[in-house]
Amino acid sequence: LSMYEKSQDKNRMANALARIGNIYADINQDSIALTYSQRSLALSQEAGNNRLVAINLNNMAEIYIRWGDFARALGLYQQSLAMREKIGDKNGVALILSNIGSTYAQLKNLDSAFYYTRKSLALCIEIEYKEMEMSNYLVLSEVFKTSGNLDSSLFYYIKYNEAYVALNNEKSSNEINRLNTSLESERKEKQIELLSKESALRESDLQQERAKTWFLAFGIL
């Protein structure tokens, strides 16, 4: 951070401050985390880094959620949402819509919770944002459970469970493919090493044969 401060690189300073804020948030030092997020927000606004502006607004909202200040959190989420929409960040829009929906669900404002979570879900399906799609199904299940609509709650819980299984199967398949690729690479490296050794031995044999031929030609042996 000090290096970026010396160079007056506002973008890098803002990124560093945001990362430091996240670290403090991870260890439940929310007051310090908020201070760093606010400093990062100010610099990212000066630098015109709209994506980082949106990230900081979201991070600050999550701190206020933990403090129970839902009104301030929702205001920050709305600002972050507007910025995400401005820069065309669909993944970010889906995330913030889901966060707003979850916040309204905590407040028992079920109509707003359903509205924002359904908007997020539709976008997640469109852009194949599977982790957030899964999360939205669970929120919707809770919303309908709270409203007493157990059939719809069960429907969305089943959708959540299906998405969870599919996502984990995909991750397992990707990990297996990665391991297979790694093993195949190791086999190829061993084959190359073996061929290199064989080639070196053949070269050594050829050199010995050439030496014998030279000695015979000049009658040394």
C-alpha atoms as a printed R data frame, in Angstrom:
    type eleno elety resid chain resno       x       y       z
1   ATOM     1    CA   LEU     A     1   0.000   0.000   0.000
2   ATOM     2    CA   SER     A     2   2.774   2.459   0.921
3   ATOM     3    CA   MET     A     3   4.436   1.811  -2.434
4   ATOM     4    CA   TYR     A     4   1.238   2.744  -4.284
5   ATOM     5    CA   GLU     A     5   0.804   5.816  -2.048
6   ATOM     6    CA   LYS     A     6   4.266   7.029  -3.030
7   ATOM     7    CA   SER     A     7   3.469   6.593  -6.721
8   ATOM     8    CA   GLN     A     8  -0.013   8.127  -6.267
9   ATOM     9    CA   ASP     A     9  -1.552   5.214  -8.181
10  ATOM    10    CA   LYS     A    10  -5.147   5.660  -7.032
11  ATOM    11    CA   ASN     A    11  -6.475   2.475  -8.646
12  ATOM    12    CA   ARG     A    12  -3.905   0.256  -6.968
13  ATOM    13    CA   MET     A    13  -4.239   2.106  -3.688
14  ATOM    14    CA   ALA     A    14  -8.012   1.602  -3.806
15  ATOM    15    CA   ASN     A    15  -7.615  -2.109  -4.590
16  ATOM    16    CA   ALA     A    16  -5.130  -2.567  -1.751
17  ATOM    17    CA   LEU     A    17  -7.409  -0.768   0.713
18  ATOM    18    CA   ALA     A    18 -10.373  -2.920  -0.362
19  ATOM    19    CA   ARG     A    19  -8.364  -6.126   0.135
20  ATOM    20    CA   ILE     A    20  -7.225  -4.983   3.586
21  ATOM    21    CA   GLY     A    21 -10.848  -4.200   4.437
22  ATOM    22    CA   ASN     A    22 -11.889  -7.712   3.382
23  ATOM    23    CA   ILE     A    23  -9.203  -9.241   5.596
24  ATOM    24    CA   TYR     A    24 -10.462  -7.305   8.627
25  ATOM    25    CA   ALA     A    25 -14.046  -8.295   7.790
26  ATOM    26    CA   ASP     A    26 -12.997 -11.959   7.646
27  ATOM    27    CA   ILE     A    27 -11.671 -11.742  11.223
28  ATOM    28    CA   ASN     A    28 -14.771  -9.876  12.449
29  ATOM    29    CA   GLN     A    29 -13.053  -6.507  12.818
30  ATOM    30    CA   ASP     A    30 -15.954  -4.743  11.127
31  ATOM    31    CA   SER     A    31 -15.257  -1.198  12.319
32  ATOM    32    CA   ILE     A    32 -11.739  -1.295  10.892
33  ATOM    33    CA   ALA     A    33 -13.015  -3.061   7.756
34  ATOM    34    CA   LEU     A    34 -15.571  -0.293   7.212
35  ATOM    35    CA   THR     A    35 -12.906   2.393   7.493
36  ATOM    36    CA   TYR     A    36 -10.757   0.732   4.840
37  ATOM    37    CA   SER     A    37 -13.772   0.183   2.568
38  ATOM    38    CA   GLN     A    38 -14.731   3.850   2.884
39  ATOM    39    CA   ARG     A    39 -11.182   4.947   2.028
40  ATOM    40    CA   SER     A    40 -11.165   2.576  -0.942
41  ATOM    41    CA   LEU     A    41 -14.563   3.856  -2.068
42  ATOM    42    CA   ALA     A    42 -13.383   7.483  -2.057
43  ATOM    43    CA   LEU     A    43 -10.265   6.663  -4.080
44  ATOM    44    CA   SER     A    44 -12.089   4.420  -6.545
45  ATOM    45    CA   GLN     A    45 -14.609   7.214  -7.152
46  ATOM    46    CA   GLU     A    46 -11.769   9.666  -7.807
47  ATOM    47    CA   ALA     A    47 -10.116   7.175 -10.180
48  ATOM    48    CA   GLY     A    48 -13.390   6.453 -11.995
49  ATOM    49    CA   ASN     A    49 -13.129   2.744 -11.181
50  ATOM    50    CA   ASN     A    50 -16.851   1.983 -11.205
51  ATOM    51    CA   ARG     A    51 -16.442  -1.734 -10.672
52  ATOM    52    CA   LEU     A    52 -14.475  -1.182  -7.477
53  ATOM    53    CA   VAL     A    53 -16.985   1.466  -6.392
54  ATOM    54    CA   ALA     A    54 -19.713  -1.183  -6.662
55  ATOM    55    CA   ILE     A    55 -17.617  -3.747  -4.765
56  ATOM    56    CA   ASN     A    56 -16.942  -1.341  -1.901
57  ATOM    57    CA   LEU     A    57 -20.609  -0.373  -1.640
58  ATOM    58    CA   ASN     A    58 -21.527  -4.052  -1.408
59  ATOM    59    CA   ASN     A    59 -18.835  -4.752   1.188
60  ATOM    60    CA   MET     A    60 -20.011  -1.825   3.296
61  ATOM    61    CA   ALA     A    61 -23.635  -3.002   3.028
62  ATOM    62    CA   GLU     A    62 -22.654  -6.439   4.331
63  ATOM    63    CA   ILE     A    63 -21.063  -4.842   7.395
64  ATOM    64    CA   TYR     A    64 -24.257  -2.884   8.122
65  ATOM    65    CA   ILE     A    65 -26.243  -6.106   7.702
66  ATOM    66    CA   ARG     A    66 -24.132  -7.707  10.433
67  ATOM    67    CA   TRP     A    67 -24.756  -4.654  12.621
68  ATOM    68    CA   GLY     A    68 -28.507  -4.907  12.017
69  ATOM    69    CA   ASP     A    69 -28.727  -1.576  10.188
70  ATOM    70    CA   PHE     A    70 -30.828  -2.935   7.329
71  ATOM    71    CA   ALA     A    71 -32.032   0.426   6.036
72  ATOM    72    CA   ARG     A    72 -28.491   1.692   5.482
73  ATOM    73    CA   ALA     A    73 -27.466  -1.657   4.001
74  ATOM    74    CA   LEU     A    74 -30.327  -1.583   1.498
75  ATOM    75    CA   GLY     A    75 -29.385   1.957   0.453
76  ATOM    76    CA   LEU     A    76 -25.800   0.856  -0.215
77  ATOM    77    CA   TYR     A    77 -26.990  -2.243  -2.080
78  ATOM    78    CA   GLN     A    78 -29.170  -0.082  -4.322
79  ATOM    79    CA   GLN     A    79 -26.205   2.189  -5.111
80  ATOM    80    CA   SER     A    80 -24.065  -0.845  -5.872
81  ATOM    81    CA   LEU     A    81 -26.817  -2.288  -8.074
82  ATOM    82    CA   ALA     A    82 -27.089   0.929 -10.077
83  ATOM    83    CA   MET     A    83 -23.324   0.929 -10.638
84  ATOM    84    CA   ARG     A    84 -23.299  -2.735 -11.684
85  ATOM    85    CA   GLU     A    85 -26.074  -2.065 -14.180
86  ATOM    86    CA   LYS     A    86 -24.223   0.994 -15.492
87  ATOM    87    CA   ILE     A    87 -21.081  -1.009 -16.320
88  ATOM    88    CA   GLY     A    88 -23.014  -4.024 -17.651
89  ATOM    89    CA   ASP     A    89 -21.765  -6.439 -14.993
90  ATOM    90    CA   LYS     A    90 -24.469  -9.124 -15.115
91  ATOM    91    CA   ASN     A    91 -22.816 -11.366 -12.534
92  ATOM    92    CA   GLY     A    92 -22.598  -8.395 -10.183
93  ATOM    93    CA   VAL     A    93 -26.219  -7.449 -10.837
94  ATOM    94    CA   ALA     A    94 -27.328 -11.015 -10.046
95  ATOM    95    CA   LEU     A    95 -25.307 -10.969  -6.818
96  ATOM    96    CA   ILE     A    96 -26.664  -7.643  -5.574
97  ATOM    97    CA   LEU     A    97 -30.269  -8.515  -6.476
98  ATOM    98    CA   SER     A    98 -29.871 -11.693  -4.444
99  ATOM    99    CA   ASN     A    99 -28.365  -9.768  -1.520
100 ATOM   100    CA   ILE     A   100 -31.279  -7.325  -1.565
101 ATOM   101    CA   GLY     A   101 -33.753 -10.222  -1.705
102 ATOM   102    CA   SER     A   102 -32.068 -11.945   1.243
103 ATOM   103    CA   THR     A   103 -32.125  -8.722   3.245
104 ATOM   104    CA   TYR     A   104 -35.852  -8.264   2.664
105 ATOM   105    CA   ALA     A   105 -36.364 -11.911   3.635
106 ATOM   106    CA   GLN     A   106 -34.652 -11.206   6.986
107 ATOM   107    CA   LEU     A   107 -36.981  -8.226   7.439
108 ATOM   108    CA   LYS     A   108 -39.983 -10.481   6.657
109 ATOM   109    CA   ASN     A   109 -40.858  -8.196   3.744
110 ATOM   110    CA   LEU     A   110 -41.803 -11.218   1.671
111 ATOM   111    CA   ASP     A   111 -43.144  -9.461  -1.436
112 ATOM   112    CA   SER     A   112 -39.904  -7.531  -1.924
113 ATOM   113    CA   ALA     A   113 -37.845 -10.604  -1.040
114 ATOM   114    CA   PHE     A   114 -39.662 -12.618  -3.705
115 ATOM   115    CA   TYR     A   115 -39.389  -9.827  -6.290
116 ATOM   116    CA   TYR     A   116 -35.631  -9.295  -6.008
117 ATOM   117    CA   THR     A   117 -34.730 -12.955  -5.573
118 ATOM   118    CA   ARG     A   118 -36.791 -13.982  -8.606
119 ATOM   119    CA   LYS     A   119 -35.091 -11.247 -10.673
120 ATOM   120    CA   SER     A   120 -31.716 -12.544  -9.557
121 ATOM   121    CA   LEU     A   121 -32.713 -16.135 -10.301
122 ATOM   122    CA   ALA     A   122 -33.866 -15.313 -13.844
123 ATOM   123    CA   LEU     A   123 -30.594 -13.548 -14.546
124 ATOM   124    CA   CYS     A   124 -28.548 -16.380 -13.011
125 ATOM   125    CA   ILE     A   125 -30.253 -18.909 -15.291
126 ATOM   126    CA   GLU     A   126 -29.597 -16.641 -18.295
127 ATOM   127    CA   ILE     A   127 -25.882 -16.220 -17.593
128 ATOM   128    CA   GLU     A   128 -25.388 -19.692 -16.024
129 ATOM   129    CA   TYR     A   129 -24.300 -18.325 -12.649
130 ATOM   130    CA   LYS     A   130 -24.916 -21.660 -10.950
131 ATOM   131    CA   GLU     A   131 -23.700 -20.918  -7.431
132 ATOM   132    CA   MET     A   132 -26.001 -17.915  -7.097
133 ATOM   133    CA   GLU     A   133 -28.864 -19.781  -8.794
134 ATOM   134    CA   MET     A   134 -28.581 -22.431  -6.089
135 ATOM   135    CA   SER     A   135 -28.554 -19.787  -3.343
136 ATOM   136    CA   ASN     A   136 -31.647 -18.105  -4.765
137 ATOM   137    CA   TYR     A   137 -33.621 -21.362  -4.702
138 ATOM   138    CA   LEU     A   138 -32.884 -21.683  -0.985
139 ATOM   139    CA   VAL     A   139 -33.955 -18.088  -0.265
140 ATOM   140    CA   LEU     A   140 -37.202 -18.613  -2.182
141 ATOM   141    CA   SER     A   141 -37.841 -21.809  -0.250
142 ATOM   142    CA   GLU     A   142 -37.462 -19.875   3.010
143 ATOM   143    CA   VAL     A   143 -39.675 -17.038   1.762
144 ATOM   144    CA   PHE     A   144 -42.533 -19.414   0.928
145 ATOM   145    CA   LYS     A   145 -42.018 -21.335   4.173
146 ATOM   146    CA   THR     A   146 -42.384 -18.103   6.134
147 ATOM   147    CA   SER     A   147 -45.539 -17.210   4.185
148 ATOM   148    CA   GLY     A   148 -47.021 -20.632   4.947
149 ATOM   149    CA   ASN     A   149 -46.962 -21.808   1.330
150 ATOM   150    CA   LEU     A   150 -45.335 -25.159   2.035
151 ATOM   151    CA   ASP     A   151 -45.899 -26.613  -1.449
152 ATOM   152    CA   SER     A   152 -43.922 -23.788  -3.077
153 ATOM   153    CA   SER     A   153 -41.345 -23.948  -0.305
154 ATOM   154    CA   LEU     A   154 -40.825 -27.652  -0.987
155 ATOM   155    CA   PHE     A   155 -40.670 -27.025  -4.755
156 ATOM   156    CA   TYR     A   156 -37.850 -24.503  -4.401
157 ATOM   157    CA   TYR     A   157 -36.039 -26.636  -1.825
158 ATOM   158    CA   ILE     A   158 -36.031 -29.540  -4.279
159 ATOM   159    CA   LYS     A   159 -34.685 -27.147  -6.952
160 ATOM   160    CA   TYR     A   160 -31.992 -26.044  -4.489
161 ATOM   161    CA   ASN     A   161 -31.044 -29.649  -3.736
162 ATOM   162    CA   GLU     A   162 -30.897 -30.558  -7.445
163 ATOM   163    CA   ALA     A   163 -28.723 -27.519  -8.163
164 ATOM   164    CA   TYR     A   164 -26.464 -28.391  -5.225
165 ATOM   165    CA   VAL     A   165 -25.965 -31.975  -6.425
166 ATOM   166    CA   ALA     A   166 -25.408 -30.899 -10.042
167 ATOM   167    CA   LEU     A   167 -22.895 -28.237  -9.037
168 ATOM   168    CA   ASN     A   168 -20.929 -30.608  -6.831
169 ATOM   169    CA   ASN     A   169 -20.970 -33.314  -9.498
170 ATOM   170    CA   GLU     A   170 -19.601 -30.766 -11.971
171 ATOM   171    CA   LYS     A   171 -16.875 -29.749  -9.527
172 ATOM   172    CA   SER     A   172 -15.979 -33.398  -8.918
173 ATOM   173    CA   SER     A   173 -15.874 -34.072 -12.656
174 ATOM   174    CA   ASN     A   174 -13.647 -31.044 -13.218
175 ATOM   175    CA   GLU     A   175 -11.323 -32.173 -10.425
176 ATOM   176    CA   ILE     A   176 -11.133 -35.686 -11.895
177 ATOM   177    CA   ASN     A   177 -10.331 -34.236 -15.316
178 ATOM   178    CA   ARG     A   178  -7.678 -32.027 -13.757
179 ATOM   179    CA   LEU     A   179  -6.112 -34.995 -11.981
180 ATOM   180    CA   ASN     A   180  -6.237 -37.093 -15.159
181 ATOM   181    CA   THR     A   181  -4.572 -34.289 -17.083
182 ATOM   182    CA   SER     A   182  -1.942 -34.009 -14.365
183 ATOM   183    CA   LEU     A   183  -1.299 -37.758 -14.392
184 ATOM   184    CA   GLU     A   184  -1.129 -37.806 -18.179
185 ATOM   185    CA   SER     A   185   1.352 -34.944 -18.054
186 ATOM   186    CA   GLU     A   186   3.464 -36.824 -15.504
187 ATOM   187    CA   ARG     A   187   3.412 -39.953 -17.687
188 ATOM   188    CA   LYS     A   188   4.503 -37.929 -20.694
189 ATOM   189    CA   GLU     A   189   7.295 -36.304 -18.701
190 ATOM   190    CA   LYS     A   190   8.509 -39.728 -17.558
191 ATOM   191    CA   GLN     A   191   8.359 -41.016 -21.140
192 ATOM   192    CA   ILE     A   192  10.366 -38.025 -22.338
193 ATOM   193    CA   GLU     A   193  12.891 -38.539 -19.537
194 ATOM   194    CA   LEU     A   194  13.205 -42.243 -20.402
195 ATOM   195    CA   LEU     A   195  13.608 -41.492 -24.112
196 ATOM   196    CA   SER     A   196  16.227 -38.878 -23.308
197 ATOM   197    CA   LYS     A   197  18.184 -41.408 -21.247
198 ATOM   198    CA   GLU     A   198  17.897 -44.003 -24.014
199 ATOM   199    CA   SER     A   199  19.049 -41.435 -26.566
200 ATOM   200    CA   ALA     A   200  22.020 -40.510 -24.357
201 ATOM   201    CA   LEU     A   201  22.966 -44.187 -24.003
202 ATOM   202    CA   ARG     A   202  22.752 -44.723 -27.758
203 ATOM   203    CA   GLU     A   203  24.904 -41.650 -28.332
204 ATOM   204    CA   SER     A   204  27.438 -42.975 -25.828
205 ATOM   205    CA   ASP     A   205  27.498 -46.365 -27.604
206 ATOM   206    CA   LEU     A   206  27.964 -44.657 -30.950
207 ATOM   207    CA   GLN     A   207  30.852 -42.619 -29.613
208 ATOM   208    CA   GLN     A   208  32.502 -45.778 -28.314
209 ATOM   209    CA   GLU     A   209  32.011 -47.490 -31.675
210 ATOM   210    CA   ARG     A   210  33.467 -44.493 -33.494
211 ATOM   211    CA   ALA     A   211  36.437 -44.530 -31.146
212 ATOM   212    CA   LYS     A   212  37.070 -48.218 -31.799
213 ATOM   213    CA   THR     A   213  36.804 -47.639 -35.535
214 ATOM   214    CA   TRP     A   214  39.315 -44.779 -35.325
215 ATOM   215    CA   PHE     A   215  41.744 -46.853 -33.269
216 ATOM   216    CA   LEU     A   216  41.481 -49.776 -35.703
217 ATOM   217    CA   ALA     A   217  41.947 -47.515 -38.687
218 ATOM   218    CA   PHE     A   218  45.216 -46.247 -37.317
219 ATOM   219    CA   GLY     A   219  46.360 -49.589 -35.964
220 ATOM   220    CA   ILE     A   220  46.338 -48.562 -32.344
221 ATOM   221    CA   LEU     A   221  44.419 -51.643 -31.090
